[in-house]
Amino acid sequence: MATPRSRCRWATRESLAQGIEAARIGNTVGDVGAAVQKVVEANGFSVVREFVGHGIGTKLHEDPQVPNYGMPGHGPRLRDGMVLAIEPMVNVGRPETRLLDDKWTAVTEDGSASAHFEHCVAVTRNGPVILTE
């Protein structure tokens, strides 16, 4: 029998796959976030909202921000050649997190388990291309 932790890991990986699939020319950042959110919430988990994915260019963290939730059709439109870090963070319990005193380590506010996976994805005419596999 699957544990809540193993189900959370599965849902996080699947939400990442669906977010990547939505990273297509003409779609929006909201389409990516909505794809992630749909999988997560359909499986009874919550999406962390304090941390988001992002664009990657000459700097590691650039616009646009890529939340793991959203409304289809909203936000910046995806264009050929964009590179995005899509990185769902999923909690077994509530979505709230906090940083520890080291100002780096994030934990769930309610002490529940969490999972986080990410890939860098190029938006291309041939569909999304995973750059970090």
C-alpha positions as CSV (number, residue, x, y, z in Angstrom):
1,M,0.0,0.0,0.0
2,A,1.3,3.4,-1.0
3,T,2.2,5.8,1.9
4,P,1.2,9.5,1.8
5,R,4.9,10.3,1.2
6,S,5.2,7.9,-1.8
7,R,2.0,9.2,-3.2
8,C,3.2,12.8,-2.7
9,R,6.5,12.0,-4.6
10,W,4.5,10.4,-7.4
11,A,2.1,13.4,-7.6
12,T,5.0,15.8,-7.7
13,R,6.8,14.0,-10.5
14,E,3.5,13.7,-12.5
15,S,2.7,17.4,-11.9
16,L,6.2,18.2,-13.2
17,A,5.5,16.1,-16.3
18,Q,2.2,17.8,-16.9
19,G,3.8,21.3,-16.4
20,I,6.5,20.4,-18.9
21,E,3.9,19.2,-21.4
22,A,2.1,22.6,-21.1
23,A,5.4,24.5,-21.8
24,R,4.5,25.1,-25.5
25,I,4.7,28.1,-27.8
26,G,1.6,30.2,-27.4
27,N,0.6,28.8,-24.0
28,T,1.0,31.0,-21.0
29,V,2.8,30.7,-17.6
30,G,-0.7,30.2,-16.2
31,D,-1.2,27.1,-18.4
32,V,2.0,25.6,-16.9
33,G,1.0,26.4,-13.3
34,A,-2.6,25.2,-13.8
35,A,-1.3,21.9,-15.2
36,V,0.8,21.4,-12.1
37,Q,-1.9,22.4,-9.7
38,K,-4.5,20.2,-11.3
39,V,-2.4,17.0,-10.7
40,V,-1.4,18.0,-7.2
41,E,-4.9,18.9,-5.9
42,A,-6.6,16.0,-7.7
43,N,-4.4,13.7,-5.6
44,G,-5.3,15.5,-2.3
45,F,-2.0,17.4,-1.8
46,S,-1.2,21.2,-1.7
47,V,1.0,23.4,-3.8
48,V,3.6,25.5,-2.1
49,R,3.0,29.1,-3.2
50,E,5.9,30.9,-1.6
51,F,8.4,29.4,-4.1
52,V,8.1,29.4,-7.8
53,G,9.9,28.3,-11.0
54,H,11.4,31.0,-13.2
55,G,12.9,31.9,-16.5
56,I,16.6,31.2,-17.2
57,G,18.8,33.3,-19.4
58,T,22.1,35.0,-18.8
59,K,21.2,34.7,-15.1
60,L,19.9,31.7,-13.2
61,H,16.8,33.4,-12.0
62,E,15.0,35.7,-14.5
63,D,11.5,36.6,-15.4
64,P,9.0,35.2,-15.9
65,Q,8.1,33.7,-12.6
66,V,6.5,30.3,-13.1
67,P,4.1,29.5,-10.2
68,N,3.0,26.0,-9.6
69,Y,-0.6,27.1,-9.6
70,G,-2.6,29.5,-11.8
71,M,-5.3,30.0,-14.3
72,P,-5.1,28.8,-17.9
73,G,-4.5,31.6,-20.4
74,H,-3.2,34.0,-17.8
75,G,0.3,35.5,-17.5
76,P,3.2,35.9,-20.0
77,R,2.8,34.0,-23.2
78,L,5.5,31.4,-23.9
79,R,7.8,32.0,-27.0
80,D,10.2,29.9,-29.0
81,G,13.6,29.8,-27.3
82,M,12.5,30.6,-23.8
83,V,14.0,28.4,-21.0
84,L,12.0,27.8,-17.9
85,A,12.8,26.1,-14.6
86,I,9.6,24.3,-13.8
87,E,9.8,23.1,-10.2
88,P,6.7,22.0,-8.3
89,M,6.9,21.8,-4.5
90,V,4.1,19.7,-3.1
91,N,3.1,19.2,0.6
92,V,1.2,16.3,2.1
93,G,-0.5,18.8,4.5
94,R,-1.1,22.5,4.2
95,P,0.7,24.6,1.7
96,E,2.5,27.0,4.1
97,T,6.2,26.8,4.6
98,R,8.9,28.7,6.6
99,L,12.6,29.1,6.4
100,L,14.8,27.9,9.2
101,D,17.4,30.1,10.9
102,D,20.0,29.3,8.2
103,K,17.7,31.3,5.8
104,W,18.0,28.5,3.2
105,T,16.2,25.4,4.5
106,A,12.5,25.4,3.8
107,V,10.2,23.2,5.9
108,T,6.4,22.8,6.0
109,E,4.7,25.0,8.6
110,D,2.6,22.1,9.8
111,G,5.5,19.5,9.9
112,S,4.1,17.4,7.0
113,A,6.1,15.7,4.3
114,S,7.0,17.6,1.1
115,A,8.4,16.8,-2.3
116,H,10.2,18.9,-4.9
117,F,11.4,18.1,-8.4
118,E,12.5,20.3,-11.2
119,H,13.7,20.4,-14.7
120,C,15.0,23.2,-17.0
121,V,12.9,23.1,-20.2
122,A,13.4,24.8,-23.5
123,V,10.2,26.0,-25.3
124,T,10.7,25.1,-28.9
125,R,8.7,24.7,-32.2
126,N,9.0,20.9,-31.7
127,G,7.5,21.1,-28.2
128,P,9.2,21.3,-24.8
129,V,12.7,19.9,-24.5
130,I,14.0,18.9,-21.1
131,L,17.6,20.2,-20.7
132,T,18.4,18.7,-17.3
133,E,17.6,15.0,-17.8
